[in-house]
């Protein structure tokens, strides 16, 4: 006999679907109302407010989802692989999340920037340690402190995302190109950076 889904599982699935839809709606229209988001998700307002009592709670949910997407990739990284490959895979992970959530940075709600920064703190910490390790090995340039480089690379990825969204950058393999650009910024030769970026893309199962 078939059994009914556990209510908790169903609720979690509904919550995730609402968050995915909300991220898309806010990407198209940062001023989208809770009512518009509910309509796009195909739920009544009562259901939406049952999961997210306020717009702020909804945005926090999207931010949590974005940070978990990155954390999932970081947990999957092989610590035995070359540090440059790991760096490129992190760039690809940031690209994926940034492409979905980049317009959250443009929302006008109070302290959105601080809330984004809070959730990205573990990513910056991980990136800083990884870059510091690469500097010690002589793979990366040490012209800037690792912490500064980590934030600079995050800014570069976001700038590339914005350029692609605006149609100014039409690279056919943007994840690979972004990873390559970050490695070049870290001091690697272009040809070597391109090879490493493609290796990382293959490991992330997005490249050719």
Secondary structure, DSSP 4 states (H G I P E B T S, - for coil): ---PPPHHHHHHHHHHHHHHHHHHHHHH-TT--HHHHHHHHT--HHHHHHH-SSHHHHHHHHHHHHHHHHHHHHHH--TTS-HHHHHHHHHHHHHHHHHHHGGGGG--STTHHHHHHHHHHHHHHHHHHHHHHHHHTTSS--SS-HHHHHHHHHHHHHHHHHHHHTTS---TTHHHHHHHHHHHHTT--HHHHHHHHHHHHHHTT---
